[in-house]
């Protein structure tokens, strides 16, 4: 049987591959930012589902989840949310009238 934290690590590896495959490590438009946010949300839901189904068996597993695994996804989510705010405040044209 797999260790619980390796199950969560597989989710994170899948997350990293998806971000790479979508080419949204450095998003340049609003569509890419929305893709990144959605990928982060789906990954967090997958992690939540694993935890609710008994992925956490020990204190070490819980520490690993909350100190290394979850912050990895949340960091990306915060980054994409910050970029989204920047894009929302960006002027629509370069010309000022």
N, CA and C of each residue as an Amber inpcrd file, in Angstrom:
protein
   291
   0.8340000  -1.1860000   0.0000000   0.0000000   0.0000000   0.0000000
   0.8820000   1.2540000   0.0000000   0.4690000   2.2680000  -0.7320000
   1.2390000   3.5060000  -0.8230000   1.1400000   4.2970000   0.4660000
   2.2150000   4.9890000   0.7790000   2.1640000   5.9040000   1.9040000
   1.2400000   7.0600000   1.5390000   0.5030000   7.5710000   2.5120000
  -0.4410000   8.6520000   2.2270000   0.2040000   9.8840000   1.6190000
   1.3850000  10.2700000   2.1100000   1.9830000  11.4830000   1.5620000
   2.4640000  11.2760000   0.1310000   2.7430000  10.0310000  -0.2840000
   3.1110000   9.8050000  -1.6800000   1.8920000   9.9380000  -2.5830000
   0.7060000   9.6040000  -2.0720000  -0.5160000   9.8240000  -2.8450000
  -0.7100000  11.3110000  -3.0980000  -0.5080000  12.1110000  -2.0720000
  -0.6290000  13.5690000  -2.2210000   0.4850000  14.1050000  -3.1100000
   1.6580000  13.5290000  -3.0110000   2.7740000  13.9830000  -3.8470000
   2.4870000  13.7070000  -5.3160000   1.7990000  12.6050000  -5.6090000
   1.4220000  12.3310000  -6.9990000   0.4760000  13.4050000  -7.5320000
  -0.4140000  13.8850000  -6.6800000  -1.3250000  14.9640000  -7.0820000
  -0.5200000  16.2230000  -7.4030000   0.4720000  16.5210000  -6.5790000
   1.3200000  17.6930000  -6.8000000   2.1460000  17.5380000  -8.0800000
   2.6620000  16.3320000  -8.3190000   3.4150000  16.0970000  -9.5530000
   2.5220000  16.3040000 -10.7760000   1.2980000  15.8370000 -10.6850000
   0.3250000  16.0220000 -11.7630000   0.0330000  17.5140000 -11.9620000
  -0.0940000  18.2450000 -10.8570000  -0.3200000  19.6900000 -10.8940000
   0.8250000  20.3920000 -11.6170000   2.0580000  20.0540000 -11.2480000
   3.2310000  20.6780000 -11.8720000   3.2860000  20.3850000 -13.3700000
   2.9840000  19.1320000 -13.7520000   2.9760000  18.7750000 -15.1750000
   1.9040000  19.5490000 -15.9320000   0.7330000  19.6840000 -15.3340000
  -0.3540000  20.3940000 -15.9980000  -0.0110000  21.8760000 -16.1970000
   0.5780000  22.4870000 -15.1930000   1.0010000  23.8790000 -15.3110000
   2.0410000  24.0130000 -16.4280000   2.9800000  23.0830000 -16.4750000
   4.0070000  23.0920000 -17.5270000   3.3840000  22.8850000 -18.9040000
   2.5090000  21.8810000 -19.0290000   1.9100000  21.5590000 -20.3210000
   1.0330000  22.6850000 -20.8520000   0.3490000  23.3800000 -19.9720000
  -0.4950000  24.4980000 -20.3850000   0.3290000  25.7390000 -20.7060000
   1.5900000  25.7330000 -20.3100000   2.4570000  26.8760000 -20.5850000
   2.0760000  28.1170000 -19.8000000   1.6060000  27.9360000 -18.5750000
   1.1290000  29.0780000 -17.7890000   1.9830000  29.3320000 -16.5530000
   3.2430000  28.9860000 -16.6420000   4.1390000  29.3120000 -15.5340000
   4.2840000  30.8220000 -15.4360000   4.4130000  31.4780000 -16.5860000
   4.4640000  32.9410000 -16.6650000   3.3420000  33.4020000 -17.5850000
   2.1180000  33.4650000 -17.0700000   0.9890000  33.8130000 -17.9330000
   1.0910000  35.2440000 -18.4590000   0.6570000  35.4050000 -19.7090000
   0.7550000  36.7260000 -20.3240000  -0.5990000  37.3210000 -20.6810000
  -1.6810000  36.5840000 -20.4100000  -3.0090000  37.1230000 -20.7020000
  -4.0160000  36.6130000 -19.6720000  -5.1890000  37.1930000 -19.6880000
  -6.2080000  36.8670000 -18.6850000  -6.6800000  35.4250000 -18.7940000
  -6.7190000  34.8720000 -20.0040000  -7.1650000  33.4910000 -20.1870000
  -6.2140000  32.5190000 -19.4990000  -4.9070000  32.7430000 -19.6550000
  -3.9190000  31.8900000 -18.9840000  -4.0280000  32.0050000 -17.4690000
  -4.2770000  33.1970000 -16.9780000  -4.4190000  33.3920000 -15.5320000
  -5.6300000  32.6170000 -15.0180000  -6.7250000  32.6770000 -15.7470000
  -7.9230000  31.9360000 -15.3270000  -7.6900000  30.4280000 -15.3700000
  -6.9280000  29.9520000 -16.3710000  -6.5770000  28.5300000 -16.4230000
  -5.7690000  28.1400000 -15.1940000  -4.7940000  28.9670000 -14.8490000
  -3.9550000  28.6860000 -13.6830000  -4.7560000  28.6410000 -12.4000000
  -5.6760000  29.5880000 -12.2350000  -6.5200000  29.6070000 -11.0430000
  -7.3650000  28.3410000 -10.9840000  -7.9280000  27.9570000 -12.1200000
  -8.7860000  26.7710000 -12.1540000  -7.9940000  25.5040000 -11.8310000
  -6.7970000  25.3800000 -12.3810000  -5.9560000  24.2140000 -12.0930000
  -5.6380000  24.1470000 -10.6040000  -5.3380000  25.2920000  -9.9990000
  -5.0560000  25.3350000  -8.5560000  -6.2770000  24.9100000  -7.7500000
  -7.4450000  25.4070000  -8.1190000  -8.6690000  25.0670000  -7.4020000
  -8.9710000  23.5640000  -7.4950000  -8.8140000  22.9990000  -8.6820000
  -9.0660000  21.5700000  -8.8660000  -8.0760000  20.7420000  -8.0490000
  -6.8230000  21.1520000  -8.0520000  -5.7970000  20.4260000  -7.2860000
  -6.0900000  20.4860000  -5.7930000  -6.4780000  21.6490000  -5.2960000
  -6.8240000  21.7580000  -3.8740000  -8.0270000  20.8890000  -3.5320000
  -8.9910000  20.7940000  -4.4390000 -10.1440000  19.9190000  -4.2140000
  -9.7170000  18.4540000  -4.1900000  -8.8060000  18.0730000  -5.0650000
  -8.3040000  16.6920000  -5.0640000  -7.5820000  16.3740000  -3.7590000
  -6.7690000  17.3170000  -3.2810000  -6.0760000  17.1120000  -2.0010000
  -7.0810000  17.0070000  -0.8570000  -8.0880000  17.8580000  -0.8780000
  -9.1250000  17.8370000   0.1560000  -9.8360000  16.4840000   0.1610000
 -10.1440000  15.9780000  -1.0240000 -10.8170000  14.6810000  -1.1450000
  -9.9500000  13.5650000  -0.5600000  -8.6430000  13.5940000  -0.8500000
  -7.7230000  12.5920000  -0.2920000  -7.7010000  12.6470000   1.2290000
  -7.6590000  13.8590000   1.7760000  -7.6120000  14.0140000   3.2300000
  -8.9080000  13.4970000   3.8620000 -10.0450000  13.8330000   3.2620000
 -11.3230000  13.3780000   3.7980000 -11.4860000  11.8640000   3.7090000
 -10.7830000  11.2440000   2.7650000 -10.8590000   9.7920000   2.6190000
  -9.7810000   9.0590000   3.4050000  -9.1320000   9.7470000   4.3190000
  -8.1910000   9.0940000   5.2260000  -6.7520000   9.0850000   4.7730000
  -6.3620000  10.0190000   3.9710000  -4.9740000  10.1050000   3.5110000
  -4.0230000  10.3710000   4.6810000  -4.4780000  11.1520000   5.6470000
  -3.6550000  11.5030000   6.8160000  -3.7800000  10.3820000   7.8510000
  -2.6760000   9.6830000   8.0600000  -2.6640000   8.5700000   9.0060000
  -1.8260000   8.8670000  10.2490000  -0.9630000   9.8690000  10.1300000
  -0.0760000  10.1670000  11.2550000   0.1850000  11.6690000  11.3090000
   0.8170000  12.0850000  12.3820000   1.1690000  13.4920000  12.5410000
   2.2010000  13.8960000  11.4900000   3.1170000  12.9900000  11.1430000
   4.1210000  13.2950000  10.1220000   3.4640000  13.5600000   8.7720000
   2.4310000  12.7660000   8.4380000   1.7030000  12.9830000   7.1810000
   1.0180000  14.3500000   7.1820000   0.4420000  14.7140000   8.3140000
  -0.2410000  16.0030000   8.4220000   0.7500000  17.1540000   8.2910000
   1.8950000  17.0260000   8.9250000   2.9320000  18.0550000   8.8390000
   3.4020000  18.1950000   7.3990000   3.6400000  17.0750000   6.7380000
   4.0860000  17.1020000   5.3420000   3.0430000  17.7770000   4.4570000
   1.7740000  17.4550000   4.6730000   0.7100000  18.0420000   3.8600000
   0.6250000  19.5520000   4.0400000   0.6240000  20.0160000   5.2980000
   0.3900000  21.4320000   5.5580000   1.6390000  22.3060000   5.4900000
   2.8280000  21.7040000   5.5230000   4.0470000  22.5170000   5.4500000
   4.6950000  22.4930000   4.0800000   4.4550000  21.4620000   3.2910000
   5.1320000  21.3900000   1.9900000   4.1760000  21.2410000   0.8150000
   3.2070000  20.3640000   0.9090000   2.3660000  20.0450000  -0.2400000
   1.3380000  21.1450000  -0.5200000   0.5370000  21.4800000   0.4700000
  -0.5100000  22.4860000   0.2630000   0.0560000  23.8750000  -0.0400000
   1.1060000  24.3370000   0.6280000   1.6570000  25.6580000   0.2960000
   2.1710000  25.7670000  -1.1400000   2.5790000  24.6580000  -1.7140000
   3.0430000  24.6730000  -3.0990000   1.9100000  25.1190000  -4.0260000
   0.7320000  24.5580000  -3.8440000  -0.4180000  24.9130000  -4.6800000
  -0.9410000  26.2950000  -4.3060000  -1.0240000  26.5820000  -3.0160000
  -1.5290000  27.8850000  -2.5800000  -0.6430000  29.0340000  -3.0510000
   0.6480000  28.8080000  -3.1090000   1.5620000  29.8290000  -3.6160000
   1.2550000  30.1770000  -5.0650000   1.0070000  29.1460000  -5.8760000
   0.6240000  29.3920000  -7.2630000  -0.7180000  30.1210000  -7.3360000
  -1.6660000  29.7130000  -6.5030000  -2.9900000  30.3470000  -6.5100000
  -2.8830000  31.8280000  -6.1410000  -2.0920000  32.1510000  -5.1330000
  -1.8910000  33.5490000  -4.7470000  -1.2360000  34.3380000  -5.8780000
  -0.2800000  33.7260000  -6.5420000   0.3930000  34.3700000  -7.6750000
  -0.6030000  34.6980000  -8.7830000  -1.4290000  33.7200000  -9.1580000
  -2.4090000  33.9450000 -10.2210000  -3.4670000  34.9700000  -9.8040000
  -3.8900000  34.9400000  -8.5540000  -4.8540000  35.9390000  -8.0810000
  -4.2560000  37.3480000  -8.1160000  -2.9970000  37.4610000  -7.7550000
  -2.3120000  38.7650000  -7.7980000  -2.2370000  39.2730000  -9.2380000
  -1.8640000  38.3930000 -10.1670000  -1.8030000  38.7830000 -11.5700000
  -3.1770000  39.1640000 -12.1070000  -4.2090000  38.4660000 -11.6550000
  -5.5630000  38.7850000 -12.0950000  -5.9430000  40.2010000 -11.6720000
  -5.5970000  40.5760000 -10.4520000  -5.8790000  41.9390000  -9.9850000
  -5.1310000  42.9710000 -10.8130000  -3.9000000  42.6680000 -11.1720000
  -3.1210000  43.5840000 -12.0080000  -3.7920000  43.7480000 -13.3740000
  -4.2070000  42.6410000 -13.9780000  -4.8530000  42.7120000 -15.2860000
  -6.1810000  43.4520000 -15.2230000  -6.8990000  43.3250000 -14.1150000
  -8.1790000  44.0280000 -13.9790000  -7.9820000  45.5410000 -13.8750000
  -6.8700000  45.9780000 -13.3200000  -6.6100000  47.4060000 -13.1510000
  -5.8440000  48.0180000 -14.3250000  -5.4410000  47.1980000 -15.2460000
  -4.6680000  47.6530000 -16.3930000  -5.5570000  48.4770000 -17.3310000
  -5.0440000  49.5940000 -17.8230000  -5.8340000  50.3810000 -18.7930000
  -6.0820000  49.5900000 -20.0700000  -7.2160000  49.8430000 -20.7110000
  -7.5730000  49.1150000 -21.9190000  -6.7660000  49.5580000 -23.1350000
  -6.3450000  50.7830000 -23.1580000  -5.5400000  51.2420000 -24.2820000
  -4.3260000  52.0020000 -23.7670000  -3.3910000  52.1610000 -24.6610000
  -2.1620000  52.8690000 -24.3010000  -2.3490000  54.3840000 -24.4010000
  -3.3320000  54.7850000 -25.1560000  -3.5720000  56.2140000 -25.3410000
  -4.4560000  56.7600000 -24.2460000  -4.0930000  57.9010000 -23.7280000
  -4.9170000  58.5740000 -22.7280000  -5.5110000  59.8120000 -23.3740000
  -6.8250000  59.9510000 -23.2790000  -7.4740000  61.0940000 -23.9030000
  -7.9880000  62.0710000 -22.8890000
